[in-house]
Amino acid sequence: MSDTSPPTSDVSAVSDLKTGYDRIRAELGKVIVGQDVVVDQLMVCLFANGHTILEGVPGLAKTLMISTLARCLDLSFHRVQFTPDLMPSDITGTEVIQEDRSTGAREFRFLPGPIFANVVLADEINRTPPKTQAALLEAMQERQVSVGNQVHRLPAPFFVLATQNPIEQEGTYPLPEAQQDRFMFKVFVQYPSYEEEYRIAETTTVDRDVSIERVFTGEEIIRFQQLVRRIPAAPEVIKHALDLARMTRPQESDAPEIVRNMVTWGAGPRAVQAMLLGAKARAALHGRHHVSFEDVRRCAPPVLRHRVVTNFSASAEGYTPDRVIEELLKLIDPHDTVVSRDGGYNELLSS
């Protein structure tokens, strides 16, 4: 029987990641009150090498959380305030003509824009037109920027966090589905509880100086991102993620009634990849060397909510994408997958 235990170096690395994860949470706790779920999902997305949309009303410390996380991780941080008059070159950078004073020769020189940072906060991303929103597409997917005939690589690690305000809709430009699909997670930032809001009021209205310690360097983060991809996932776990994504598609013959009635378009293959990578990162952050069904199910809502497009019937009956996902999680038993009951897939998955 073959030995399936992870290498000793990976065991030690998972332990180091778990220790660092606990330290990061402690450091963030010096500045951010509550929001444990949001912090966890941000960390999962970071170590899975993905990007995140944060949606919440103003005043919930979204920007502060992101900038503090960048300080904890010893990463460069740039904030871009998206406005209707923002141009693509304001984000990516532009070429200017520079003259050599000694020879008088002129040449084009590239001036990098704010996208050239490890952590980029796209604040209120839905306030800028699609032309400028699209400037992020190549950066998010390819980790590079093309200006003129030149390709400029972005620094690694590279992490885009975009914020949206759900209250104001006038004068906004909703993100196209193709661009939303590039974000691994969509995270809702909720109001704090009574006790948490009391602590916020108490601690932020006094004179105090908070020192944030740096936990990981950029090189260490890249190494941990590579470690996450080596975390094994059993075939049954992969099938469960596949089932969750496929059952959001009303075109599938075995789609549940709620999906056929309430959903126009479901999640694509990128959602399966995101669920599995997120589940691997969550397992590693919690000090485990294998992925569980629970890891996949915890990652399903932030992965699927911006990839499931509901129809008018859903709006009329109060069904949000989150409610549809919640019903699917109740319907799908991880120990009795759709794929395992479909003989057409058995040969493929066993090969």
Residue, then its C-alpha position, 0 to 999 in steps of 0.5 A: m500500500s502506497d504512503t499518502s502522507p504529506p512530505t515532512s516539509d509540507v507538514s512543517a509548512v502547514s504548521d507555520l501557516k496555522t501559527g502565522y494565521d493566528r498571529i495575523r488575526a491577533e494583529l488585525g484584532k488590535v484595529i478591527v473589532g469583530q468581522d471574523v468571517v470577513v477576515d477568514q474569507l480574505m485570508v482564504c482568498l489571499f493564500a489561494n491566490g485569488h481576488t475578492i469583492l467586499e460589499g457593505v455599507p459605508g463605515l464598516a472599516k472595509t478600507l481599514m481592514i485591507s490596509t491593516l492586512a497589507r501591513c501585517l503581511d509586509l506588502s505594498f498597498h495602493r488605494v484607487q478611488f474609482t470615480p466616473d472620470l477615472m481613465p484606464s491609464d490612471i490605473t495601469g500607468t502610461e508612457v511619456i516622452q523623456e529626453d536624454r539631456s546629454t544627447g538630446a535623444r528622446e524615448f518613451r518611458f513607462l510610468p507605472g500606475p497604482i496597479f503596481a502593488n502587492v495589494v490594490l484596493a479598488d474602492e467603489i469599483n462600480r462607480t467607474p465606467p466599464k472601459t476603466q473597469a476592464a483595465l483590471l481584467e488583464a492584471m487580475q487574470e494574467r498578472q501583467v499590464s500591456v501598454g503600447n507594445q510592452v508587457h509589464r509584469l506585476p509584483a508577486p504576490f498580487f491581490v485585488l480587493a474591490t469594494q461596492n456600496p449596495i445602497e446607492q445605485e444611481g450613477t453606478y456601473p455594475l460589473p460585467e459578469a465576465q469581470q465578476d467571474r475573475f473575483m474568487f470570492k464575493v464577501f458581504v461585510q455586515y453591521p457589527s453586533y451591539e457589543e462590537e459596536y460599543r467596543i468600536a465607539e469606545t476604542t476609536t474615540v480616544d487617543r491611542d497608538v496601535s503598533i502592527e507587527r509584520v507576520f509574513t513577507g511576500e516571499e513567504i506568502i508565495r511559498f504558502q500559496q504553492l503549499v495550498r495547491r499541494i494540499p490533497a483533495a479526495p475524489e469525493v470532495i472534488k465531486h461535491a464541489l462539482d455538484l454544487a457548481r453544476m446544480t446552479r445551472p438551469q440548463e442541466s437536466d437534473a437541476p433542482e426545481i428552485v434553480r429551474n424556476m429562479v435562476t437564469w445563469g449558473a456558475g461556470p467551471r471557474a467556480v469549481q476551481a475557486m471552491l477547491l482552492g478555497a477549501k484547500a487554503r481553509a484546510a491549511l489555515h486551520g492546520r489540516h493536511h487534507v480537504s473536508f466536505e465542510d471546507v468546500r461548503r464553507c467556501a460555496p456561498p462566497v464563490l457562487r453568490h456573484r456567479v448565480v444570476t437570478n431572474f425576475s421570478a426570484s426577485a418577485e418572491g424574495y429569492t437572492p442568490d444566497r438563498v438559492i445557494e442555501e437551499l442547494l446546500k440543504l439538497i445536496d448530501p456530500h455523501d451521495t453526490v450527483v456525479s456518483r449516481d451518473g454512470g456517464y461520469n464514473e469511467l471518467l473519474s475513475s481513470 
